Amino acid sequence: MKADTAQQILDVAEDLVRKRGYSAFSYADISEQVGIRKASIHYHFYSKEELTKALVNRYRDTALQTLNRFEQTTSDLREQLVQFCRLYRHGLDQEQMCLCGILSAEIAILPEPVQRELGHFFVAMEAWLTKVLKRGCETGYLKLRTSPEQEAAFLMATLQGVQLMARTSDDSEATFDRIMNPLLAAMMIHGTPC
C-alpha cells in the first residue's frame, strides 16, 4: 500500500510539473488529486526537493528503459532515432513538456541536488543519441554535418526548443512535425523520418 501511494504521488507530481512547472505545483495540489493529507505526502517525500529529485530519477530510468526497448525491437538505427523524437512529440498530445526540459527552465530556483540530477538526465540522453548517430554513420544509414557528439547535443537542444514552440501554437503536433521532419530527413540517407 505504501509503495502504491508513493507511486500515485509521483505520478500526479510528474503530471503537474510537466504541465505547469516546478514553481506552480505544491503538496496541496498533489494532496487534492491523490486524496490524501499533505502530511501523508511528507511521509513519503520529506520535501519538494526530495520529491523532485525522485521524479527526475524515475523519469531518467523510464527513458533509459524505453531506449533499451527501442534497441531490442528494431536494429534500424533510423527507426530508433525517429522513435526517440516521437517521445517528445507524444508529450505534446497530453499537453506536457519533457519533465527535465521544463525543470531546466527554472534552473535558477531548483535545489542543487535536483540540478545535478537534471544534468545526469541530459548526459544519459545525449550518450544514447551519440551511440545511435555514431553507428548510423559507420553503417552508412545516417549522414551528419558534425561529430555524433555535437549532433546529439544539437538534436537534444532542438527537441527541447521545438516542444516549447509547439506548445504555444494552435496545432502543436503540426508545428513539431514541420520543424523536426526536415531535420531528420536531412540526416537519413535511405528513407524518410516518418
Secondary structure as UniProt FT lines:
FT   HELIX           2..20
FT   TURN            23..24
FT   HELIX           27..34
FT   HELIX           38..44
FT   HELIX           48..73
FT   HELIX           77..93
FT   TURN            94..95
FT   HELIX           99..104
FT   TURN            105..106
FT   HELIX           107..109
FT   HELIX           112..139
FT   HELIX           148..167
FT   HELIX           172..187
//
